[in-house]
Amino acid sequence: MRRAGLGEGVPPGNYGNHGYAHSGYSACEEENERLTESLRSKVTAIKSLSIEIGHEVKNQNKLLAEMDSQFDSTTGFLGLYSM
């Protein structure tokens, strides 16, 4: 694949970076790799955090369900004595 403006006007044999003569292509690729790795680590951290949030939500829902059940039994218990 030929990229516009890269390697044009350079004599044959003077291509250093896979046919892109002194174009900075390698520097761009290195920067892209660095940014890709940075993004990958951020996505991994967000994924881990979202999984932890999911576990916390499940635990909180379980506690709320238990509290609801206890309030229902307390209401029933107090209803017996208010008659």
mmCIF file as gemmi writes it, N, C-alpha and C atoms, coordinates in Angstrom:
data_model
loop_
_atom_site.group_PDB
_atom_site.id
_atom_site.type_symbol
_atom_site.label_atom_id
_atom_site.label_alt_id
_atom_site.label_comp_id
_atom_site.label_asym_id
_atom_site.label_entity_id
_atom_site.label_seq_id
_atom_site.pdbx_PDB_ins_code
_atom_site.Cartn_x
_atom_site.Cartn_y
_atom_site.Cartn_z
_atom_site.occupancy
_atom_site.B_iso_or_equiv
_atom_site.pdbx_formal_charge
_atom_site.auth_seq_id
_atom_site.auth_asym_id
_atom_site.pdbx_PDB_model_num
ATOM 1 N N . MET Axp A 1 ? 0.855 -1.17 0 1 0 ? 1 A 1
ATOM 2 C CA . MET Axp A 1 ? 0 0 0 1 0 ? 1 A 1
ATOM 3 C C . MET Axp A 1 ? 0.897 1.229 0 1 0 ? 1 A 1
ATOM 4 N N . ARG Axp A 2 ? 0.622 2.156 -0.864 1 0 ? 2 A 1
ATOM 5 C CA . ARG Axp A 2 ? 1.423 3.366 -0.972 1 0 ? 2 A 1
ATOM 6 C C . ARG Axp A 2 ? 0.716 4.512 -0.283 1 0 ? 2 A 1
ATOM 7 N N . ARG Axp A 3 ? 1.453 5.221 0.518 1 0 ? 3 A 1
ATOM 8 C CA . ARG Axp A 3 ? 0.878 6.369 1.225 1 0 ? 3 A 1
ATOM 9 C C . ARG Axp A 3 ? 1.307 7.637 0.513 1 0 ? 3 A 1
ATOM 10 N N . ALA Axp A 4 ? 0.366 8.514 0.349 1 0 ? 4 A 1
ATOM 11 C CA . ALA Axp A 4 ? 0.621 9.77 -0.366 1 0 ? 4 A 1
ATOM 12 C C . ALA Axp A 4 ? 1.711 10.568 0.317 1 0 ? 4 A 1
ATOM 13 N N . GLY Axp A 5 ? 2.696 11.002 -0.457 1 0 ? 5 A 1
ATOM 14 C CA . GLY Axp A 5 ? 3.725 11.888 0.052 1 0 ? 5 A 1
ATOM 15 C C . GLY Axp A 5 ? 4.831 11.199 0.817 1 0 ? 5 A 1
ATOM 16 N N . LEU Axp A 6 ? 4.784 9.91 0.96 1 0 ? 6 A 1
ATOM 17 C CA . LEU Axp A 6 ? 5.799 9.216 1.724 1 0 ? 6 A 1
ATOM 18 C C . LEU Axp A 6 ? 6.733 8.493 0.765 1 0 ? 6 A 1
ATOM 19 N N . GLY Axp A 7 ? 7.983 8.835 0.813 1 0 ? 7 A 1
ATOM 20 C CA . GLY Axp A 7 ? 8.97 8.139 0.016 1 0 ? 7 A 1
ATOM 21 C C . GLY Axp A 7 ? 9.066 8.618 -1.414 1 0 ? 7 A 1
ATOM 22 N N . GLU Axp A 8 ? 8.381 9.644 -1.762 1 0 ? 8 A 1
ATOM 23 C CA . GLU Axp A 8 ? 8.425 10.133 -3.132 1 0 ? 8 A 1
ATOM 24 C C . GLU Axp A 8 ? 9.697 10.93 -3.36 1 0 ? 8 A 1
ATOM 25 N N . GLY Axp A 9 ? 10.323 10.756 -4.517 1 0 ? 9 A 1
ATOM 26 C CA . GLY Axp A 9 ? 11.508 11.514 -4.871 1 0 ? 9 A 1
ATOM 27 C C . GLY Axp A 9 ? 12.78 11.022 -4.226 1 0 ? 9 A 1
ATOM 28 N N . VAL Axp A 10 ? 12.757 9.863 -3.593 1 0 ? 10 A 1
ATOM 29 C CA . VAL Axp A 10 ? 13.944 9.311 -2.959 1 0 ? 10 A 1
ATOM 30 C C . VAL Axp A 10 ? 14.492 8.23 -3.879 1 0 ? 10 A 1
ATOM 31 N N . PRO Axp A 11 ? 15.769 8.254 -4.122 1 0 ? 11 A 1
ATOM 32 C CA . PRO Axp A 11 ? 16.359 7.254 -5.008 1 0 ? 11 A 1
ATOM 33 C C . PRO Axp A 11 ? 16.179 5.842 -4.467 1 0 ? 11 A 1
ATOM 34 N N . PRO Axp A 12 ? 16.067 4.851 -5.357 1 0 ? 12 A 1
ATOM 35 C CA . PRO Axp A 12 ? 15.911 3.457 -4.919 1 0 ? 12 A 1
ATOM 36 C C . PRO Axp A 12 ? 17.061 3.047 -4.012 1 0 ? 12 A 1
ATOM 37 N N . GLY Axp A 13 ? 16.758 2.235 -3.024 1 0 ? 13 A 1
ATOM 38 C CA . GLY Axp A 13 ? 17.777 1.756 -2.099 1 0 ? 13 A 1
ATOM 39 C C . GLY Axp A 13 ? 17.912 2.62 -0.862 1 0 ? 13 A 1
ATOM 40 N N . ASN Axp A 14 ? 17.297 3.779 -0.824 1 0 ? 14 A 1
ATOM 41 C CA . ASN Axp A 14 ? 17.396 4.662 0.334 1 0 ? 14 A 1
ATOM 42 C C . ASN Axp A 14 ? 16.147 4.599 1.208 1 0 ? 14 A 1
ATOM 43 N N . TYR Axp A 15 ? 15.445 3.509 1.12 1 0 ? 15 A 1
ATOM 44 C CA . TYR Axp A 15 ? 14.226 3.357 1.915 1 0 ? 15 A 1
ATOM 45 C C . TYR Axp A 15 ? 14.574 2.63 3.2 1 0 ? 15 A 1
ATOM 46 N N . GLY Axp A 16 ? 14.335 3.287 4.334 1 0 ? 16 A 1
ATOM 47 C CA . GLY Axp A 16 ? 14.702 2.688 5.609 1 0 ? 16 A 1
ATOM 48 C C . GLY Axp A 16 ? 13.562 1.984 6.304 1 0 ? 16 A 1
ATOM 49 N N . ASN Axp A 17 ? 12.407 2.576 6.36 1 0 ? 17 A 1
ATOM 50 C CA . ASN Axp A 17 ? 11.291 2.058 7.155 1 0 ? 17 A 1
ATOM 51 C C . ASN Axp A 17 ? 10.245 1.416 6.251 1 0 ? 17 A 1
ATOM 52 N N . HIS Axp A 18 ? 10.535 0.227 5.814 1 0 ? 18 A 1
ATOM 53 C CA . HIS Axp A 18 ? 9.601 -0.533 4.989 1 0 ? 18 A 1
ATOM 54 C C . HIS Axp A 18 ? 9.184 0.248 3.756 1 0 ? 18 A 1
ATOM 55 N N . GLY Axp A 19 ? 10.1 0.913 3.125 1 0 ? 19 A 1
ATOM 56 C CA . GLY Axp A 19 ? 9.796 1.628 1.902 1 0 ? 19 A 1
ATOM 57 C C . GLY Axp A 19 ? 9.374 3.064 2.109 1 0 ? 19 A 1
ATOM 58 N N . TYR Axp A 20 ? 9.341 3.541 3.296 1 0 ? 20 A 1
ATOM 59 C CA . TYR Axp A 20 ? 8.957 4.924 3.559 1 0 ? 20 A 1
ATOM 60 C C . TYR Axp A 20 ? 10.214 5.678 3.97 1 0 ? 20 A 1
ATOM 61 N N . ALA Axp A 21 ? 10.799 6.364 3.03 1 0 ? 21 A 1
ATOM 62 C CA . ALA Axp A 21 ? 12.111 6.968 3.236 1 0 ? 21 A 1
ATOM 63 C C . ALA Axp A 21 ? 12.063 8.107 4.232 1 0 ? 21 A 1
ATOM 64 N N . HIS Axp A 22 ? 12.744 7.926 5.339 1 0 ? 22 A 1
ATOM 65 C CA . HIS Axp A 22 ? 12.928 8.986 6.338 1 0 ? 22 A 1
ATOM 66 C C . HIS Axp A 22 ? 11.656 9.809 6.534 1 0 ? 22 A 1
ATOM 67 N N . SER Axp A 23 ? 10.542 9.146 6.592 1 0 ? 23 A 1
ATOM 68 C CA . SER Axp A 23 ? 9.259 9.838 6.628 1 0 ? 23 A 1
ATOM 69 C C . SER Axp A 23 ? 8.72 10.042 8.033 1 0 ? 23 A 1
ATOM 70 N N . GLY Axp A 24 ? 9.358 9.462 8.996 1 0 ? 24 A 1
ATOM 71 C CA . GLY Axp A 24 ? 8.815 9.537 10.344 1 0 ? 24 A 1
ATOM 72 C C . GLY Axp A 24 ? 7.764 8.475 10.575 1 0 ? 24 A 1
ATOM 73 N N . TYR Axp A 25 ? 7.6 7.589 9.599 1 0 ? 25 A 1
ATOM 74 C CA . TYR Axp A 25 ? 6.598 6.523 9.701 1 0 ? 25 A 1
ATOM 75 C C . TYR Axp A 25 ? 6.859 5.659 10.928 1 0 ? 25 A 1
ATOM 76 N N . SER Axp A 26 ? 8.111 5.304 11.154 1 0 ? 26 A 1
ATOM 77 C CA . SER Axp A 26 ? 8.461 4.474 12.292 1 0 ? 26 A 1
ATOM 78 C C . SER Axp A 26 ? 8.117 5.186 13.601 1 0 ? 26 A 1
ATOM 79 N N . ALA Axp A 27 ? 8.392 6.469 13.669 1 0 ? 27 A 1
ATOM 80 C CA . ALA Axp A 27 ? 8.067 7.238 14.875 1 0 ? 27 A 1
ATOM 81 C C . ALA Axp A 27 ? 6.563 7.261 15.097 1 0 ? 27 A 1
ATOM 82 N N . CYS Axp A 28 ? 5.809 7.404 14.025 1 0 ? 28 A 1
ATOM 83 C CA . CYS Axp A 28 ? 4.34 7.394 14.145 1 0 ? 28 A 1
ATOM 84 C C . CYS Axp A 28 ? 3.847 6.028 14.602 1 0 ? 28 A 1
ATOM 85 N N . GLU Axp A 29 ? 4.431 4.971 14.052 1 0 ? 29 A 1
ATOM 86 C CA . GLU Axp A 29 ? 4.047 3.624 14.455 1 0 ? 29 A 1
ATOM 87 C C . GLU Axp A 29 ? 4.369 3.37 15.92 1 0 ? 29 A 1
ATOM 88 N N . GLU Axp A 30 ? 5.523 3.82 16.357 1 0 ? 30 A 1
ATOM 89 C CA . GLU Axp A 30 ? 5.902 3.66 17.759 1 0 ? 30 A 1
ATOM 90 C C . GLU Axp A 30 ? 4.947 4.429 18.664 1 0 ? 30 A 1
ATOM 91 N N . GLU Axp A 31 ? 4.591 5.634 18.258 1 0 ? 31 A 1
ATOM 92 C CA . GLU Axp A 31 ? 3.643 6.44 19.035 1 0 ? 31 A 1
ATOM 93 C C . GLU Axp A 31 ? 2.274 5.76 19.07 1 0 ? 31 A 1
ATOM 94 N N . ASN Axp A 32 ? 1.849 5.223 17.935 1 0 ? 32 A 1
ATOM 95 C CA . ASN Axp A 32 ? 0.572 4.502 17.885 1 0 ? 32 A 1
ATOM 96 C C . ASN Axp A 32 ? 0.59 3.282 18.797 1 0 ? 32 A 1
ATOM 97 N N . GLU Axp A 33 ? 1.694 2.55 18.793 1 0 ? 33 A 1
ATOM 98 C CA . GLU Axp A 33 ? 1.811 1.38 19.667 1 0 ? 33 A 1
ATOM 99 C C . GLU Axp A 33 ? 1.758 1.792 21.132 1 0 ? 33 A 1
ATOM 100 N N . ARG Axp A 34 ? 2.442 2.863 21.466 1 0 ? 34 A 1
ATOM 101 C CA . ARG Axp A 34 ? 2.443 3.356 22.849 1 0 ? 34 A 1
ATOM 102 C C . ARG Axp A 34 ? 1.037 3.781 23.267 1 0 ? 34 A 1
ATOM 103 N N . LEU Axp A 35 ? 0.374 4.515 22.402 1 0 ? 35 A 1
ATOM 104 C CA . LEU Axp A 35 ? -0.988 4.97 22.708 1 0 ? 35 A 1
ATOM 105 C C . LEU Axp A 35 ? -1.969 3.805 22.772 1 0 ? 35 A 1
ATOM 106 N N . THR Axp A 36 ? -1.775 2.819 21.887 1 0 ? 36 A 1
ATOM 107 C CA . THR Axp A 36 ? -2.634 1.634 21.902 1 0 ? 36 A 1
ATOM 108 C C . THR Axp A 36 ? -2.476 0.88 23.21 1 0 ? 36 A 1
ATOM 109 N N . GLU Axp A 37 ? -1.247 0.721 23.664 1 0 ? 37 A 1
ATOM 110 C CA . GLU Axp A 37 ? -1.003 0.027 24.93 1 0 ? 37 A 1
ATOM 111 C C . GLU Axp A 37 ? -1.591 0.811 26.102 1 0 ? 37 A 1
ATOM 112 N N . SER Axp A 38 ? -1.468 2.119 26.061 1 0 ? 38 A 1
ATOM 113 C CA . SER Axp A 38 ? -2.044 2.958 27.111 1 0 ? 38 A 1
ATOM 114 C C . SER Axp A 38 ? -3.565 2.804 27.141 1 0 ? 38 A 1
ATOM 115 N N . LEU Axp A 39 ? -4.165 2.821 25.969 1 0 ? 39 A 1
ATOM 116 C CA . LEU Axp A 39 ? -5.62 2.648 25.878 1 0 ? 39 A 1
ATOM 117 C C . LEU Axp A 39 ? -6.033 1.267 26.359 1 0 ? 39 A 1
ATOM 118 N N . ARG Axp A 40 ? -5.261 0.246 25.982 1 0 ? 40 A 1
ATOM 119 C CA . ARG Axp A 40 ? -5.557 -1.123 26.408 1 0 ? 40 A 1
ATOM 120 C C . ARG Axp A 40 ? -5.545 -1.227 27.926 1 0 ? 40 A 1
ATOM 121 N N . SER Axp A 41 ? -4.567 -0.613 28.574 1 0 ? 41 A 1
ATOM 122 C CA . SER Axp A 41 ? -4.495 -0.688 30.034 1 0 ? 41 A 1
ATOM 123 C C . SER Axp A 41 ? -5.652 0.069 30.681 1 0 ? 41 A 1
ATOM 124 N N . LYS Axp A 42 ? -6.062 1.184 30.08 1 0 ? 42 A 1
ATOM 125 C CA . LYS Axp A 42 ? -7.198 1.934 30.616 1 0 ? 42 A 1
ATOM 126 C C . LYS Axp A 42 ? -8.497 1.156 30.463 1 0 ? 42 A 1
ATOM 127 N N . VAL Axp A 43 ? -8.675 0.505 29.324 1 0 ? 43 A 1
ATOM 128 C CA . VAL Axp A 43 ? -9.877 -0.309 29.104 1 0 ? 43 A 1
ATOM 129 C C . VAL Axp A 43 ? -9.908 -1.47 30.092 1 0 ? 43 A 1
ATOM 130 N N . THR Axp A 44 ? -8.753 -2.095 30.323 1 0 ? 44 A 1
ATOM 131 C CA . THR Axp A 44 ? -8.679 -3.192 31.293 1 0 ? 44 A 1
ATOM 132 C C . THR Axp A 44 ? -9.051 -2.704 32.69 1 0 ? 44 A 1
ATOM 133 N N . ALA Axp A 45 ? -8.568 -1.536 33.068 1 0 ? 45 A 1
ATOM 134 C CA . ALA Axp A 45 ? -8.893 -0.981 34.39 1 0 ? 45 A 1
ATOM 135 C C . ALA Axp A 45 ? -10.38 -0.678 34.504 1 0 ? 45 A 1
ATOM 136 N N . ILE Axp A 46 ? -10.957 -0.11 33.447 1 0 ? 46 A 1
ATOM 137 C CA . ILE Axp A 46 ? -12.394 0.207 33.467 1 0 ? 46 A 1
ATOM 138 C C . ILE Axp A 46 ? -13.218 -1.072 33.522 1 0 ? 46 A 1
ATOM 139 N N . LYS Axp A 47 ? -12.798 -2.095 32.784 1 0 ? 47 A 1
ATOM 140 C CA . LYS Axp A 47 ? -13.515 -3.375 32.799 1 0 ? 47 A 1
ATOM 141 C C . LYS Axp A 47 ? -13.487 -3.97 34.197 1 0 ? 47 A 1
ATOM 142 N N . SER Axp A 48 ? -12.308 -3.955 34.822 1 0 ? 48 A 1
ATOM 143 C CA . SER Axp A 48 ? -12.174 -4.492 36.171 1 0 ? 48 A 1
ATOM 144 C C . SER Axp A 48 ? -13.048 -3.715 37.152 1 0 ? 48 A 1
ATOM 145 N N . LEU Axp A 49 ? -13.03 -2.407 37.029 1 0 ? 49 A 1
ATOM 146 C CA . LEU Axp A 49 ? -13.84 -1.566 37.91 1 0 ? 49 A 1
ATOM 147 C C . LEU Axp A 49 ? -15.329 -1.827 37.715 1 0 ? 49 A 1
ATOM 148 N N . SER Axp A 50 ? -15.756 -1.983 36.472 1 0 ? 50 A 1
ATOM 149 C CA . SER Axp A 50 ? -17.181 -2.228 36.22 1 0 ? 50 A 1
ATOM 150 C C . SER Axp A 50 ? -17.609 -3.589 36.763 1 0 ? 50 A 1
ATOM 151 N N . ILE Axp A 51 ? -16.719 -4.581 36.709 1 0 ? 51 A 1
ATOM 152 C CA . ILE Axp A 51 ? -17.024 -5.892 37.292 1 0 ? 51 A 1
ATOM 153 C C . ILE Axp A 51 ? -17.167 -5.772 38.801 1 0 ? 51 A 1
ATOM 154 N N . GLU Axp A 52 ? -16.249 -5.028 39.427 1 0 ? 52 A 1
ATOM 155 C CA . GLU Axp A 52 ? -16.327 -4.808 40.875 1 0 ? 52 A 1
ATOM 156 C C . GLU Axp A 52 ? -17.614 -4.077 41.251 1 0 ? 52 A 1
ATOM 157 N N . ILE Axp A 53 ? -18.012 -3.095 40.458 1 0 ? 53 A 1
ATOM 158 C CA . ILE Axp A 53 ? -19.258 -2.37 40.716 1 0 ? 53 A 1
ATOM 159 C C . ILE Axp A 53 ? -20.435 -3.325 40.613 1 0 ? 53 A 1
ATOM 160 N N . GLY Axp A 54 ? -20.409 -4.214 39.62 1 0 ? 54 A 1
ATOM 161 C CA . GLY Axp A 54 ? -21.475 -5.201 39.471 1 0 ? 54 A 1
ATOM 162 C C . GLY Axp A 54 ? -21.593 -6.095 40.685 1 0 ? 54 A 1
ATOM 163 N N . HIS Axp A 55 ? -20.45 -6.549 41.213 1 0 ? 55 A 1
ATOM 164 C CA . HIS Axp A 55 ? -20.469 -7.377 42.423 1 0 ? 55 A 1
ATOM 165 C C . HIS Axp A 55 ? -21.023 -6.584 43.607 1 0 ? 55 A 1
ATOM 166 N N . GLU Axp A 56 ? -20.612 -5.338 43.72 1 0 ? 56 A 1
ATOM 167 C CA . GLU Axp A 56 ? -21.102 -4.503 44.819 1 0 ? 56 A 1
ATOM 168 C C . GLU Axp A 56 ? -22.613 -4.287 44.715 1 0 ? 56 A 1
ATOM 169 N N . VAL Axp A 57 ? -23.115 -4.07 43.515 1 0 ? 57 A 1
ATOM 170 C CA . VAL Axp A 57 ? -24.56 -3.884 43.315 1 0 ? 57 A 1
ATOM 171 C C . VAL Axp A 57 ? -25.313 -5.148 43.726 1 0 ? 57 A 1
ATOM 172 N N . LYS Axp A 58 ? -24.793 -6.312 43.347 1 0 ? 58 A 1
ATOM 173 C CA . LYS Axp A 58 ? -25.447 -7.577 43.741 1 0 ? 58 A 1
ATOM 174 C C . LYS Axp A 58 ? -25.474 -7.727 45.253 1 0 ? 58 A 1
ATOM 175 N N . ASN Axp A 59 ? -24.345 -7.406 45.907 1 0 ? 59 A 1
ATOM 176 C CA . ASN Axp A 59 ? -24.295 -7.507 47.37 1 0 ? 59 A 1
ATOM 177 C C . ASN Axp A 59 ? -25.258 -6.522 48.025 1 0 ? 59 A 1
ATOM 178 N N . GLN Axp A 60 ? -25.312 -5.304 47.523 1 0 ? 60 A 1
ATOM 179 C CA . GLN Axp A 60 ? -26.218 -4.301 48.082 1 0 ? 60 A 1
ATOM 180 C C . GLN Axp A 60 ? -27.682 -4.721 47.878 1 0 ? 60 A 1
ATOM 181 N N . ASN Axp A 61 ? -27.995 -5.265 46.707 1 0 ? 61 A 1
ATOM 182 C CA . ASN Axp A 61 ? -29.369 -5.735 46.462 1 0 ? 61 A 1
ATOM 183 C C . ASN Axp A 61 ? -29.739 -6.873 47.405 1 0 ? 61 A 1
ATOM 184 N N . LYS Axp A 62 ? -28.773 -7.762 47.666 1 0 ? 62 A 1
ATOM 185 C CA . LYS Axp A 62 ? -29.016 -8.863 48.611 1 0 ? 62 A 1
ATOM 186 C C . LYS Axp A 62 ? -29.298 -8.301 50.001 1 0 ? 62 A 1
ATOM 187 N N . LEU Axp A 63 ? -28.489 -7.338 50.445 1 0 ? 63 A 1
ATOM 188 C CA . LEU Axp A 63 ? -28.709 -6.724 51.766 1 0 ? 63 A 1
ATOM 189 C C . LEU Axp A 63 ? -30.066 -6.027 51.838 1 0 ? 63 A 1
ATOM 190 N N . LEU Axp A 64 ? -30.428 -5.322 50.771 1 0 ? 64 A 1
ATOM 191 C CA . LEU Axp A 64 ? -31.73 -4.646 50.753 1 0 ? 64 A 1
ATOM 192 C C . LEU Axp A 64 ? -32.881 -5.644 50.803 1 0 ? 64 A 1
ATOM 193 N N . ALA Axp A 65 ? -32.727 -6.761 50.105 1 0 ? 65 A 1
ATOM 194 C CA . ALA Axp A 65 ? -33.777 -7.788 50.136 1 0 ? 65 A 1
ATOM 195 C C . ALA Axp A 65 ? -33.909 -8.376 51.542 1 0 ? 65 A 1
ATOM 196 N N . GLU Axp A 66 ? -32.781 -8.597 52.208 1 0 ? 66 A 1
ATOM 197 C CA . GLU Axp A 66 ? -32.811 -9.101 53.581 1 0 ? 66 A 1
ATOM 198 C C . GLU Axp A 66 ? -33.458 -8.091 54.522 1 0 ? 66 A 1
ATOM 199 N N . MET Axp A 67 ? -33.119 -6.81 54.341 1 0 ? 67 A 1
ATOM 200 C CA . MET Axp A 67 ? -33.729 -5.764 55.175 1 0 ? 67 A 1
ATOM 201 C C . MET Axp A 67 ? -35.228 -5.695 54.942 1 0 ? 67 A 1
ATOM 202 N N . ASP Axp A 68 ? -35.64 -5.805 53.691 1 0 ? 68 A 1
ATOM 203 C CA . ASP Axp A 68 ? -37.068 -5.775 53.36 1 0 ? 68 A 1
ATOM 204 C C . ASP Axp A 68 ? -37.796 -6.927 54.039 1 0 ? 68 A 1
ATOM 205 N N . SER Axp A 69 ? -37.171 -8.099 53.997 1 0 ? 69 A 1
ATOM 206 C CA . SER Axp A 69 ? -37.769 -9.27 54.639 1 0 ? 69 A 1
ATOM 207 C C . SER Axp A 69 ? -37.868 -9.068 56.152 1 0 ? 69 A 1
ATOM 208 N N . GLN Axp A 70 ? -36.812 -8.493 56.745 1 0 ? 70 A 1
ATOM 209 C CA . GLN Axp A 70 ? -36.839 -8.248 58.188 1 0 ? 70 A 1
ATOM 210 C C . GLN Axp A 70 ? -37.881 -7.205 58.558 1 0 ? 70 A 1
ATOM 211 N N . PHE Axp A 71 ? -38.029 -6.163 57.748 1 0 ? 71 A 1
ATOM 212 C CA . PHE Axp A 71 ? -39.054 -5.155 58.015 1 0 ? 71 A 1
ATOM 213 C C . PHE Axp A 71 ? -40.447 -5.763 57.905 1 0 ? 71 A 1
ATOM 214 N N . ASP Axp A 72 ? -40.635 -6.63 56.915 1 0 ? 72 A 1
ATOM 215 C CA . ASP Axp A 72 ? -41.938 -7.297 56.775 1 0 ? 72 A 1
ATOM 216 C C . ASP Axp A 72 ? -42.245 -8.15 58.001 1 0 ? 72 A 1
ATOM 217 N N . SER Axp A 73 ? -41.259 -8.899 58.486 1 0 ? 73 A 1
ATOM 218 C CA . SER Axp A 73 ? -41.509 -9.745 59.659 1 0 ? 73 A 1
ATOM 219 C C . SER Axp A 73 ? -41.725 -8.893 60.906 1 0 ? 73 A 1
ATOM 220 N N . THR Axp A 74 ? -41.01 -7.773 61.006 1 0 ? 74 A 1
ATOM 221 C CA . THR Axp A 74 ? -41.2 -6.876 62.139 1 0 ? 74 A 1
ATOM 222 C C . THR Axp A 74 ? -42.584 -6.251 62.099 1 0 ? 74 A 1
ATOM 223 N N . THR Axp A 75 ? -43.028 -5.857 60.903 1 0 ? 75 A 1
ATOM 224 C CA . THR Axp A 75 ? -44.361 -5.283 60.759 1 0 ? 75 A 1
ATOM 225 C C . THR Axp A 75 ? -45.42 -6.293 61.172 1 0 ? 75 A 1
ATOM 226 N N . GLY Axp A 76 ? -45.222 -7.552 60.747 1 0 ? 76 A 1
ATOM 227 C CA . GLY Axp A 76 ? -46.164 -8.606 61.143 1 0 ? 76 A 1
ATOM 228 C C . GLY Axp A 76 ? -46.144 -8.828 62.644 1 0 ? 76 A 1
ATOM 229 N N . PHE Axp A 77 ? -44.959 -8.815 63.214 1 0 ? 77 A 1
ATOM 230 C CA . PHE Axp A 77 ? -44.794 -9.028 64.637 1 0 ? 77 A 1
ATOM 231 C C . PHE Axp A 77 ? -45.464 -7.897 65.429 1 0 ? 77 A 1
ATOM 232 N N . LEU Axp A 78 ? -45.252 -6.646 65.005 1 0 ? 78 A 1
ATOM 233 C CA . LEU Axp A 78 ? -45.863 -5.508 65.689 1 0 ? 78 A 1
ATOM 234 C C . LEU Axp A 78 ? -47.374 -5.478 65.473 1 0 ? 78 A 1
ATOM 235 N N . GLY Axp A 79 ? -47.828 -5.977 64.346 1 0 ? 79 A 1
ATOM 236 C CA . GLY Axp A 79 ? -49.268 -6.024 64.073 1 0 ? 79 A 1
ATOM 237 C C . GLY Axp A 79 ? -49.998 -6.949 65.023 1 0 ? 79 A 1
ATOM 238 N N . LEU Axp A 80 ? -49.339 -8.007 65.46 1 0 ? 80 A 1
ATOM 239 C CA . LEU Axp A 80 ? -49.954 -8.955 66.384 1 0 ? 80 A 1
ATOM 240 C C . LEU Axp A 80 ? -50.173 -8.314 67.751 1 0 ? 80 A 1
ATOM 241 N N . TYR Axp A 81 ? -49.264 -7.472 68.166 1 0 ? 81 A 1
ATOM 242 C CA . TYR Axp A 81 ? -49.349 -6.875 69.499 1 0 ? 81 A 1
ATOM 243 C C . TYR Axp A 81 ? -50.189 -5.605 69.526 1 0 ? 81 A 1
ATOM 244 N N . SER Axp A 82 ? -50.501 -5.05 68.365 1 0 ? 82 A 1
ATOM 245 C CA . SER Axp A 82 ? -51.286 -3.829 68.373 1 0 ? 82 A 1
ATOM 246 C C . SER Axp A 82 ? -52.785 -4.122 68.397 1 0 ? 82 A 1
ATOM 247 N N . MET Axp A 83 ? -53.158 -5.347 68.277 1 0 ? 83 A 1
ATOM 248 C CA . MET Axp A 83 ? -54.586 -5.697 68.297 1 0 ? 83 A 1
ATOM 249 C C . MET Axp A 83 ? -55.126 -5.765 69.658 1 0 ? 83 A 1
